[in-house]
Amino acid sequence: MVKDPVCGMDVDEATAEHKAEHKGKTYYFCAPACKADFEKDPEKYVKGGEMHHHSKSGCC
């Protein structure tokens, strides 16, 4: 299990449907909304930025 860098939810990388590459590393997401937020500004999330919960965006 890995953490979704956007919301912090545990994601099984073996079965994750939503993933993105950034600087040679693969990130896994619980929902398309978290992936979209990450892709808009990946540095915000890879540098240890605070996690945000998206109750209206289809996440968690």
CHARMM-style PDB file with segment names, atoms N, HN, CA, C and O in Angstrom:
ATOM      1  N   MET     1       0.836  -1.187   0.000  1.00  0.00      PROA
ATOM      2  CA  MET     1       0.000   0.000   0.000  1.00  0.00      PROA
ATOM      3  C   MET     1       0.884   1.255   0.000  1.00  0.00      PROA
ATOM      4  O   MET     1       1.944   1.298   0.624  1.00  0.00      PROA
ATOM      5  N   VAL     2       0.417   2.246  -0.705  1.00  0.00      PROA
ATOM      6  HN  VAL     2      -0.444   2.211  -1.212  1.00  0.00      PROA
ATOM      7  CA  VAL     2       1.075   3.550  -0.733  1.00  0.00      PROA
ATOM      8  C   VAL     2       0.017   4.615  -0.426  1.00  0.00      PROA
ATOM      9  O   VAL     2      -1.182   4.344  -0.481  1.00  0.00      PROA
ATOM     10  N   LYS     3       0.472   5.817  -0.107  1.00  0.00      PROA
ATOM     11  HN  LYS     3       1.446   6.038  -0.062  1.00  0.00      PROA
ATOM     12  CA  LYS     3      -0.449   6.923   0.182  1.00  0.00      PROA
ATOM     13  C   LYS     3      -0.692   7.749  -1.068  1.00  0.00      PROA
ATOM     14  O   LYS     3       0.242   8.084  -1.797  1.00  0.00      PROA
ATOM     15  N   ASP     4      -1.946   8.073  -1.307  1.00  0.00      PROA
ATOM     16  HN  ASP     4      -2.704   7.802  -0.715  1.00  0.00      PROA
ATOM     17  CA  ASP     4      -2.300   9.042  -2.331  1.00  0.00      PROA
ATOM     18  C   ASP     4      -1.671  10.363  -1.879  1.00  0.00      PROA
ATOM     19  O   ASP     4      -1.963  10.828  -0.777  1.00  0.00      PROA
ATOM     20  N   PRO     5      -0.811  10.981  -2.707  1.00  0.00      PROA
ATOM     21  CA  PRO     5      -0.122  12.202  -2.271  1.00  0.00      PROA
ATOM     22  C   PRO     5      -1.045  13.408  -2.120  1.00  0.00      PROA
ATOM     23  O   PRO     5      -0.663  14.406  -1.510  1.00  0.00      PROA
ATOM     24  N   VAL     6      -2.240  13.325  -2.663  1.00  0.00      PROA
ATOM     25  HN  VAL     6      -2.551  12.514  -3.159  1.00  0.00      PROA
ATOM     26  CA  VAL     6      -3.166  14.452  -2.589  1.00  0.00      PROA
ATOM     27  C   VAL     6      -4.010  14.389  -1.315  1.00  0.00      PROA
ATOM     28  O   VAL     6      -4.115  15.382  -0.595  1.00  0.00      PROA
ATOM     29  N   CYS     7      -4.611  13.230  -1.031  1.00  0.00      PROA
ATOM     30  HN  CYS     7      -4.526  12.424  -1.616  1.00  0.00      PROA
ATOM     31  CA  CYS     7      -5.538  13.150   0.099  1.00  0.00      PROA
ATOM     32  C   CYS     7      -5.052  12.276   1.247  1.00  0.00      PROA
ATOM     33  O   CYS     7      -5.612  12.318   2.343  1.00  0.00      PROA
ATOM     34  N   GLY     8      -4.001  11.477   0.996  1.00  0.00      PROA
ATOM     35  HN  GLY     8      -3.546  11.444   0.106  1.00  0.00      PROA
ATOM     36  CA  GLY     8      -3.465  10.635   2.055  1.00  0.00      PROA
ATOM     37  C   GLY     8      -4.113   9.278   2.203  1.00  0.00      PROA
ATOM     38  O   GLY     8      -3.738   8.514   3.093  1.00  0.00      PROA
ATOM     39  N   MET     9      -5.069   8.959   1.361  1.00  0.00      PROA
ATOM     40  HN  MET     9      -5.373   9.579   0.638  1.00  0.00      PROA
ATOM     41  CA  MET     9      -5.742   7.668   1.437  1.00  0.00      PROA
ATOM     42  C   MET     9      -4.776   6.554   1.026  1.00  0.00      PROA
ATOM     43  O   MET     9      -3.942   6.751   0.142  1.00  0.00      PROA
ATOM     44  N   ASP    10      -4.887   5.390   1.664  1.00  0.00      PROA
ATOM     45  HN  ASP    10      -5.565   5.230   2.382  1.00  0.00      PROA
ATOM     46  CA  ASP    10      -4.083   4.232   1.273  1.00  0.00      PROA
ATOM     47  C   ASP    10      -4.571   3.695  -0.061  1.00  0.00      PROA
ATOM     48  O   ASP    10      -5.773   3.540  -0.276  1.00  0.00      PROA
ATOM     49  N   VAL    11      -3.628   3.412  -0.957  1.00  0.00      PROA
ATOM     50  HN  VAL    11      -2.651   3.539  -0.782  1.00  0.00      PROA
ATOM     51  CA  VAL    11      -3.938   2.912  -2.296  1.00  0.00      PROA
ATOM     52  C   VAL    11      -3.063   1.688  -2.553  1.00  0.00      PROA
ATOM     53  O   VAL    11      -1.867   1.706  -2.264  1.00  0.00      PROA
ATOM     54  N   ASP    12      -3.649   0.643  -3.087  1.00  0.00      PROA
ATOM     55  HN  ASP    12      -4.621   0.628  -3.322  1.00  0.00      PROA
ATOM     56  CA  ASP    12      -2.900  -0.560  -3.455  1.00  0.00      PROA
ATOM     57  C   ASP    12      -2.304  -0.336  -4.843  1.00  0.00      PROA
ATOM     58  O   ASP    12      -3.026  -0.313  -5.840  1.00  0.00      PROA
ATOM     59  N   GLU    13      -0.993  -0.173  -4.898  1.00  0.00      PROA
ATOM     60  HN  GLU    13      -0.407  -0.192  -4.088  1.00  0.00      PROA
ATOM     61  CA  GLU    13      -0.362   0.129  -6.196  1.00  0.00      PROA
ATOM     62  C   GLU    13      -0.522  -0.992  -7.211  1.00  0.00      PROA
ATOM     63  O   GLU    13      -0.415  -0.747  -8.412  1.00  0.00      PROA
ATOM     64  N   ALA    14      -0.775  -2.211  -6.759  1.00  0.00      PROA
ATOM     65  HN  ALA    14      -0.862  -2.410  -5.783  1.00  0.00      PROA
ATOM     66  CA  ALA    14      -0.950  -3.345  -7.673  1.00  0.00      PROA
ATOM     67  C   ALA    14      -2.278  -3.273  -8.422  1.00  0.00      PROA
ATOM     68  O   ALA    14      -2.399  -3.812  -9.522  1.00  0.00      PROA
ATOM     69  N   THR    15      -3.271  -2.615  -7.836  1.00  0.00      PROA
ATOM     70  HN  THR    15      -3.174  -2.178  -6.942  1.00  0.00      PROA
ATOM     71  CA  THR    15      -4.594  -2.572  -8.468  1.00  0.00      PROA
ATOM     72  C   THR    15      -5.078  -1.153  -8.751  1.00  0.00      PROA
ATOM     73  O   THR    15      -6.198  -0.973  -9.228  1.00  0.00      PROA
ATOM     74  N   ALA    16      -4.265  -0.153  -8.468  1.00  0.00      PROA
ATOM     75  HN  ALA    16      -3.355  -0.299  -8.080  1.00  0.00      PROA
ATOM     76  CA  ALA    16      -4.683   1.242  -8.646  1.00  0.00      PROA
ATOM     77  C   ALA    16      -5.002   1.536 -10.109  1.00  0.00      PROA
ATOM     78  O   ALA    16      -4.228   1.206 -11.007  1.00  0.00      PROA
ATOM     79  N   GLU    17      -6.142   2.155 -10.326  1.00  0.00      PROA
ATOM     80  HN  GLU    17      -6.771   2.424  -9.597  1.00  0.00      PROA
ATOM     81  CA  GLU    17      -6.551   2.525 -11.684  1.00  0.00      PROA
ATOM     82  C   GLU    17      -5.985   3.884 -12.095  1.00  0.00      PROA
ATOM     83  O   GLU    17      -5.848   4.170 -13.284  1.00  0.00      PROA
ATOM     84  N   HSD    18      -5.658   4.715 -11.113  1.00  0.00      PROA
ATOM     85  HN  HSD    18      -5.769   4.483 -10.147  1.00  0.00      PROA
ATOM     86  CA  HSD    18      -5.233   6.083 -11.393  1.00  0.00      PROA
ATOM     87  C   HSD    18      -3.797   6.278 -10.930  1.00  0.00      PROA
ATOM     88  O   HSD    18      -3.482   6.147  -9.748  1.00  0.00      PROA
ATOM     89  N   LYS    19      -2.935   6.595 -11.891  1.00  0.00      PROA
ATOM     90  HN  LYS    19      -3.191   6.701 -12.852  1.00  0.00      PROA
ATOM     91  CA  LYS    19      -1.533   6.822 -11.562  1.00  0.00      PROA
ATOM     92  C   LYS    19      -0.925   7.835 -12.511  1.00  0.00      PROA
ATOM     93  O   LYS    19      -1.424   8.060 -13.613  1.00  0.00      PROA
ATOM     94  N   ALA    20       0.163   8.440 -12.062  1.00  0.00      PROA
ATOM     95  HN  ALA    20       0.568   8.257 -11.166  1.00  0.00      PROA
ATOM     96  CA  ALA    20       0.858   9.442 -12.871  1.00  0.00      PROA
ATOM     97  C   ALA    20       2.343   9.362 -12.562  1.00  0.00      PROA
ATOM     98  O   ALA    20       2.746   8.989 -11.460  1.00  0.00      PROA
ATOM     99  N   GLU    21       3.146   9.717 -13.552  1.00  0.00      PROA
ATOM    100  HN  GLU    21       2.818  10.020 -14.447  1.00  0.00      PROA
ATOM    101  CA  GLU    21       4.600   9.747 -13.395  1.00  0.00      PROA
ATOM    102  C   GLU    21       5.033  11.195 -13.220  1.00  0.00      PROA
ATOM    103  O   GLU    21       4.503  12.104 -13.858  1.00  0.00      PROA
ATOM    104  N   HSD    22       6.010  11.384 -12.340  1.00  0.00      PROA
ATOM    105  HN  HSD    22       6.441  10.645 -11.822  1.00  0.00      PROA
ATOM    106  CA  HSD    22       6.589  12.710 -12.159  1.00  0.00      PROA
ATOM    107  C   HSD    22       8.047  12.532 -11.766  1.00  0.00      PROA
ATOM    108  O   HSD    22       8.356  11.911 -10.749  1.00  0.00      PROA
ATOM    109  N   LYS    23       8.943  13.087 -12.583  1.00  0.00      PROA
ATOM    110  HN  LYS    23       8.692  13.592 -13.409  1.00  0.00      PROA
ATOM    111  CA  LYS    23      10.391  13.008 -12.342  1.00  0.00      PROA
ATOM    112  C   LYS    23      10.845  11.569 -12.090  1.00  0.00      PROA
ATOM    113  O   LYS    23      11.633  11.307 -11.181  1.00  0.00      PROA
ATOM    114  N   GLY    24      10.342  10.647 -12.901  1.00  0.00      PROA
ATOM    115  HN  GLY    24       9.702  10.860 -13.640  1.00  0.00      PROA
ATOM    116  CA  GLY    24      10.784   9.263 -12.828  1.00  0.00      PROA
ATOM    117  C   GLY    24      10.141   8.425 -11.741  1.00  0.00      PROA
ATOM    118  O   GLY    24      10.487   7.253 -11.588  1.00  0.00      PROA
ATOM    119  N   LYS    25       9.227   8.984 -10.991  1.00  0.00      PROA
ATOM    120  HN  LYS    25       8.946   9.936 -11.115  1.00  0.00      PROA
ATOM    121  CA  LYS    25       8.555   8.240  -9.929  1.00  0.00      PROA
ATOM    122  C   LYS    25       7.072   8.116 -10.253  1.00  0.00      PROA
ATOM    123  O   LYS    25       6.468   9.042 -10.793  1.00  0.00      PROA
ATOM    124  N   THR    26       6.491   6.967  -9.921  1.00  0.00      PROA
ATOM    125  HN  THR    26       6.983   6.215  -9.482  1.00  0.00      PROA
ATOM    126  CA  THR    26       5.068   6.753 -10.145  1.00  0.00      PROA
ATOM    127  C   THR    26       4.307   7.059  -8.863  1.00  0.00      PROA
ATOM    128  O   THR    26       4.684   6.614  -7.779  1.00  0.00      PROA
ATOM    129  N   TYR    27       3.234   7.822  -9.002  1.00  0.00      PROA
ATOM    130  HN  TYR    27       2.927   8.184  -9.882  1.00  0.00      PROA
ATOM    131  CA  TYR    27       2.343   8.161  -7.894  1.00  0.00      PROA
ATOM    132  C   TYR    27       0.982   7.544  -8.163  1.00  0.00      PROA
ATOM    133  O   TYR    27       0.536   7.482  -9.308  1.00  0.00      PROA
ATOM    134  N   TYR    28       0.328   7.089  -7.111  1.00  0.00      PROA
ATOM    135  HN  TYR    28       0.691   7.140  -6.181  1.00  0.00      PROA
ATOM    136  CA  TYR    28      -0.946   6.382  -7.222  1.00  0.00      PROA
ATOM    137  C   TYR    28      -2.034   7.167  -6.506  1.00  0.00      PROA
ATOM    138  O   TYR    28      -1.789   7.810  -5.486  1.00  0.00      PROA
ATOM    139  N   PHE    29      -3.249   7.103  -7.064  1.00  0.00      PROA
ATOM    140  HN  PHE    29      -3.448   6.581  -7.893  1.00  0.00      PROA
ATOM    141  CA  PHE    29      -4.346   7.922  -6.567  1.00  0.00      PROA
ATOM    142  C   PHE    29      -5.610   7.084  -6.360  1.00  0.00      PROA
ATOM    143  O   PHE    29      -5.839   6.081  -7.036  1.00  0.00      PROA
ATOM    144  N   CYS    30      -6.423   7.537  -5.397  1.00  0.00      PROA
ATOM    145  HN  CYS    30      -6.237   8.352  -4.847  1.00  0.00      PROA
ATOM    146  CA  CYS    30      -7.654   6.823  -5.074  1.00  0.00      PROA
ATOM    147  C   CYS    30      -8.773   7.125  -6.063  1.00  0.00      PROA
ATOM    148  O   CYS    30      -9.699   6.329  -6.213  1.00  0.00      PROA
ATOM    149  N   ALA    31      -8.696   8.267  -6.737  1.00  0.00      PROA
ATOM    150  HN  ALA    31      -7.943   8.914  -6.615  1.00  0.00      PROA
ATOM    151  CA  ALA    31      -9.775   8.701  -7.633  1.00  0.00      PROA
ATOM    152  C   ALA    31      -9.220   9.627  -8.710  1.00  0.00      PROA
ATOM    153  O   ALA    31      -8.143  10.203  -8.551  1.00  0.00      PROA
ATOM    154  N   PRO    32      -9.961   9.764  -9.807  1.00  0.00      PROA
ATOM    155  CA  PRO    32      -9.491  10.645 -10.884  1.00  0.00      PROA
ATOM    156  C   PRO    32      -9.332  12.095 -10.441  1.00  0.00      PROA
ATOM    157  O   PRO    32      -8.475  12.805 -10.969  1.00  0.00      PROA
ATOM    158  N   ALA    33     -10.133  12.547  -9.491  1.00  0.00      PROA
ATOM    159  HN  ALA    33     -10.829  11.971  -9.063  1.00  0.00      PROA
ATOM    160  CA  ALA    33     -10.032  13.935  -9.030  1.00  0.00      PROA
ATOM    161  C   ALA    33      -8.690  14.195  -8.356  1.00  0.00      PROA
ATOM    162  O   ALA    33      -8.099  15.257  -8.547  1.00  0.00      PROA
ATOM    163  N   CYS    34      -8.206  13.242  -7.575  1.00  0.00      PROA
ATOM    164  HN  CYS    34      -8.687  12.379  -7.420  1.00  0.00      PROA
ATOM    165  CA  CYS    34      -6.899  13.413  -6.930  1.00  0.00      PROA
ATOM    166  C   CYS    34      -5.791  13.409  -7.973  1.00  0.00      PROA
ATOM    167  O   CYS    34      -4.847  14.193  -7.875  1.00  0.00      PROA
ATOM    168  N   LYS    35      -5.893  12.547  -8.958  1.00  0.00      PROA
ATOM    169  HN  LYS    35      -6.660  11.910  -9.037  1.00  0.00      PROA
ATOM    170  CA  LYS    35      -4.891  12.517 -10.024  1.00  0.00      PROA
ATOM    171  C   LYS    35      -4.873  13.852 -10.771  1.00  0.00      PROA
ATOM    172  O   LYS    35      -3.803  14.383 -11.069  1.00  0.00      PROA
ATOM    173  N   ALA    36      -6.045  14.390 -11.072  1.00  0.00      PROA
ATOM    174  HN  ALA    36      -6.914  13.959 -10.831  1.00  0.00      PROA
ATOM    175  CA  ALA    36      -6.138  15.660 -11.792  1.00  0.00      PROA
ATOM    176  C   ALA    36      -5.527  16.792 -10.976  1.00  0.00      PROA
ATOM    177  O   ALA    36      -4.812  17.629 -11.527  1.00  0.00      PROA
ATOM    178  N   ASP    37      -5.796  16.832  -9.668  1.00  0.00      PROA
ATOM    179  HN  ASP    37      -6.377  16.152  -9.221  1.00  0.00      PROA
ATOM    180  CA  ASP    37      -5.214  17.863  -8.817  1.00  0.00      PROA
ATOM    181  C   ASP    37      -3.691  17.751  -8.803  1.00  0.00      PROA
ATOM    182  O   ASP    37      -2.989  18.760  -8.877  1.00  0.00      PROA
ATOM    183  N   PHE    38      -3.185  16.529  -8.708  1.00  0.00      PROA
ATOM    184  HN  PHE    38      -3.755  15.710  -8.648  1.00  0.00      PROA
ATOM    185  CA  PHE    38      -1.744  16.298  -8.712  1.00  0.00      PROA
ATOM    186  C   PHE    38      -1.130  16.785 -10.020  1.00  0.00      PROA
ATOM    187  O   PHE    38      -0.100  17.459 -10.011  1.00  0.00      PROA
ATOM    188  N   GLU    39      -1.755  16.448 -11.138  1.00  0.00      PROA
ATOM    189  HN  GLU    39      -2.592  15.901 -11.146  1.00  0.00      PROA
ATOM    190  CA  GLU    39      -1.201  16.806 -12.446  1.00  0.00      PROA
ATOM    191  C   GLU    39      -1.200  18.318 -12.687  1.00  0.00      PROA
ATOM    192  O   GLU    39      -0.387  18.812 -13.468  1.00  0.00      PROA
ATOM    193  N   LYS    40      -2.090  19.055 -12.036  1.00  0.00      PROA
ATOM    194  HN  LYS    40      -2.751  18.654 -11.401  1.00  0.00      PROA
ATOM    195  CA  LYS    40      -2.112  20.514 -12.180  1.00  0.00      PROA
ATOM    196  C   LYS    40      -0.874  21.150 -11.534  1.00  0.00      PROA
ATOM    197  O   LYS    40      -0.342  22.140 -12.036  1.00  0.00      PROA
ATOM    198  N   ASP    41      -0.420  20.565 -10.406  1.00  0.00      PROA
ATOM    199  HN  ASP    41      -0.852  19.761  -9.998  1.00  0.00      PROA
ATOM    200  CA  ASP    41       0.707  21.146  -9.670  1.00  0.00      PROA
ATOM    201  C   ASP    41       1.405  20.051  -8.861  1.00  0.00      PROA
ATOM    202  O   ASP    41       1.282  20.025  -7.637  1.00  0.00      PROA
ATOM    203  N   PRO    42       2.133  19.151  -9.521  1.00  0.00      PROA
ATOM    204  CA  PRO    42       2.743  18.032  -8.806  1.00  0.00      PROA
ATOM    205  C   PRO    42       3.711  18.448  -7.708  1.00  0.00      PROA
ATOM    206  O   PRO    42       3.784  17.779  -6.677  1.00  0.00      PROA
ATOM    207  N   GLU    43       4.451  19.524  -7.897  1.00  0.00      PROA
ATOM    208  HN  GLU    43       4.392  20.067  -8.735  1.00  0.00      PROA
ATOM    209  CA  GLU    43       5.422  19.947  -6.897  1.00  0.00      PROA
ATOM    210  C   GLU    43       4.758  20.284  -5.564  1.00  0.00      PROA
ATOM    211  O   GLU    43       5.367  20.140  -4.504  1.00  0.00      PROA
ATOM    212  N   LYS    44       3.532  20.725  -5.626  1.00  0.00      PROA
ATOM    213  HN  LYS    44       3.038  20.843  -6.488  1.00  0.00      PROA
ATOM    214  CA  LYS    44       2.783  21.043  -4.409  1.00  0.00      PROA
ATOM    215  C   LYS    44       2.646  19.811  -3.516  1.00  0.00      PROA
ATOM    216  O   LYS    44       2.619  19.924  -2.291  1.00  0.00      PROA
ATOM    217  N   TYR    45       2.559  18.632  -4.139  1.00  0.00      PROA
ATOM    218  HN  TYR    45       2.581  18.540  -5.135  1.00  0.00      PROA
ATOM    219  CA  TYR    45       2.319  17.398  -3.397  1.00  0.00      PROA
ATOM    220  C   TYR    45       3.582  16.582  -3.146  1.00  0.00      PROA
ATOM    221  O   TYR    45       3.651  15.877  -2.139  1.00  0.00      PROA
ATOM    222  N   VAL    46       4.566  16.648  -4.006  1.00  0.00      PROA
ATOM    223  HN  VAL    46       4.511  17.220  -4.824  1.00  0.00      PROA
ATOM    224  CA  VAL    46       5.767  15.828  -3.816  1.00  0.00      PROA
ATOM    225  C   VAL    46       6.741  16.448  -2.827  1.00  0.00      PROA
ATOM    226  O   VAL    46       7.629  15.755  -2.330  1.00  0.00      PROA
ATOM    227  N   LYS    47       6.603  17.702  -2.536  1.00  0.00      PROA
ATOM    228  HN  LYS    47       5.882  18.265  -2.939  1.00  0.00      PROA
ATOM    229  CA  LYS    47       7.494  18.364  -1.588  1.00  0.00      PROA
ATOM    230  C   LYS    47       6.937  18.335  -0.177  1.00  0.00      PROA
ATOM    231  O   LYS    47       7.327  19.150   0.659  1.00  0.00      PROA
ATOM    232  N   GLY    48       6.033  17.409   0.098  1.00  0.00      PROA
ATOM    233  HN  GLY    48       5.716  16.747  -0.581  1.00  0.00      PROA
ATOM    234  CA  GLY    48       5.507  17.274   1.454  1.00  0.00      PROA
ATOM    235  C   GLY    48       4.459  18.305   1.801  1.00  0.00      PROA
ATOM    236  O   GLY    48       4.246  18.613   2.974  1.00  0.00      PROA
ATOM    237  N   GLY    49       3.796  18.845   0.775  1.00  0.00      PROA
ATOM    238  HN  GLY    49       3.969  18.594  -0.178  1.00  0.00      PROA
ATOM    239  CA  GLY    49       2.734  19.811   1.043  1.00  0.00      PROA
ATOM    240  C   GLY    49       1.601  19.159   1.815  1.00  0.00      PROA
ATOM    241  O   GLY    49       1.502  17.934   1.887  1.00  0.00      PROA
ATOM    242  N   GLU    50       0.757  19.987   2.386  1.00  0.00      PROA
ATOM    243  HN  GLU    50       0.838  20.982   2.328  1.00  0.00      PROA
ATOM    244  CA  GLU    50      -0.321  19.419   3.174  1.00  0.00      PROA
ATOM    245  C   GLU    50      -1.317  18.707   2.279  1.00  0.00      PROA
ATOM    246  O   GLU    50      -1.515  19.091   1.126  1.00  0.00      PROA
ATOM    247  N   MET    51      -1.940  17.676   2.811  1.00  0.00      PROA
ATOM    248  HN  MET    51      -1.779  17.364   3.748  1.00  0.00      PROA
ATOM    249  CA  MET    51      -2.902  16.899   2.056  1.00  0.00      PROA
ATOM    250  C   MET    51      -4.267  17.559   2.168  1.00  0.00      PROA
ATOM    251  O   MET    51      -4.617  18.124   3.204  1.00  0.00      PROA
ATOM    252  N   HSD    52      -5.026  17.481   1.094  1.00  0.00      PROA
ATOM    253  HN  HSD    52      -4.742  17.022   0.252  1.00  0.00      PROA
ATOM    254  CA  HSD    52      -6.346  18.096   1.048  1.00  0.00      PROA
ATOM    255  C   HSD    52      -7.394  17.029   0.795  1.00  0.00      PROA
ATOM    256  O   HSD    52      -7.182  16.116  -0.004  1.00  0.00      PROA
ATOM    257  N   HSD    53      -8.505  17.142   1.466  1.00  0.00      PROA
ATOM    258  HN  HSD    53      -8.677  17.883   2.115  1.00  0.00      PROA
ATOM    259  CA  HSD    53      -9.611  16.212   1.228  1.00  0.00      PROA
ATOM    260  C   HSD    53     -10.613  16.881   0.317  1.00  0.00      PROA
ATOM    261  O   HSD    53     -10.960  18.048   0.499  1.00  0.00      PROA
ATOM    262  N   HSD    54     -11.073  16.129  -0.664  1.00  0.00      PROA
ATOM    263  HN  HSD    54     -10.790  15.181  -0.811  1.00  0.00      PROA
ATOM    264  CA  HSD    54     -11.934  16.673  -1.706  1.00  0.00      PROA
ATOM    265  C   HSD    54     -13.308  16.000  -1.654  1.00  0.00      PROA
ATOM    266  O   HSD    54     -13.616  15.161  -2.500  1.00  0.00      PROA
ATOM    267  N   SER    55     -14.102  16.348  -0.705  1.00  0.00      PROA
ATOM    268  HN  SER    55     -13.851  17.029  -0.018  1.00  0.00      PROA
ATOM    269  CA  SER    55     -15.381  15.683  -0.535  1.00  0.00      PROA
ATOM    270  C   SER    55     -16.312  15.901  -1.716  1.00  0.00      PROA
ATOM    271  O   SER    55     -17.187  15.070  -1.961  1.00  0.00      PROA
ATOM    272  N   LYS    56     -16.151  16.997  -2.459  1.00  0.00      PROA
ATOM    273  HN  LYS    56     -15.440  17.672  -2.260  1.00  0.00      PROA
ATOM    274  CA  LYS    56     -17.038  17.265  -3.584  1.00  0.00      PROA
ATOM    275  C   LYS    56     -16.462  16.806  -4.916  1.00  0.00      PROA
ATOM    276  O   LYS    56     -17.157  16.862  -5.930  1.00  0.00      PROA
ATOM    277  N   SER    57     -15.228  16.360  -4.944  1.00  0.00      PROA
ATOM    278  HN  SER    57     -14.663  16.314  -4.120  1.00  0.00      PROA
ATOM    279  CA  SER    57     -14.595  16.046  -6.225  1.00  0.00      PROA
ATOM    280  C   SER    57     -14.571  14.562  -6.567  1.00  0.00      PROA
ATOM    281  O   SER    57     -13.919  14.168  -7.533  1.00  0.00      PROA
ATOM    282  N   GLY    58     -15.253  13.748  -5.811  1.00  0.00      PROA
ATOM    283  HN  GLY    58     -15.783  14.068  -5.026  1.00  0.00      PROA
ATOM    284  CA  GLY    58     -15.289  12.323  -6.108  1.00  0.00      PROA
ATOM    285  C   GLY    58     -14.206  11.531  -5.440  1.00  0.00      PROA
ATOM    286  O   GLY    58     -13.990  10.370  -5.788  1.00  0.00      PROA
ATOM    287  N   CYS    59     -13.525  12.114  -4.504  1.00  0.00      PROA
ATOM    288  HN  CYS    59     -13.700  13.057  -4.221  1.00  0.00      PROA
ATOM    289  CA  CYS    59     -12.446  11.442  -3.788  1.00  0.00      PROA
ATOM    290  C   CYS    59     -12.920  11.044  -2.394  1.00  0.00      PROA
ATOM    291  O   CYS    59     -13.727  11.734  -1.772  1.00  0.00      PROA
ATOM    292  N   CYS    60     -12.405   9.935  -1.930  1.00  0.00      PROA
ATOM    293  HN  CYS    60     -11.749   9.375  -2.436  1.00  0.00      PROA
ATOM    294  CA  CYS    60     -12.579   9.482  -0.547  1.00  0.00      PROA
ATOM    295  C   CYS    60     -14.007   9.590  -0.077  1.00  0.00      PROA
ATOM    296  OT1 CYS    60     -14.308   9.246   1.066  1.00  0.00      PROA
TER     297      CYS     60
END
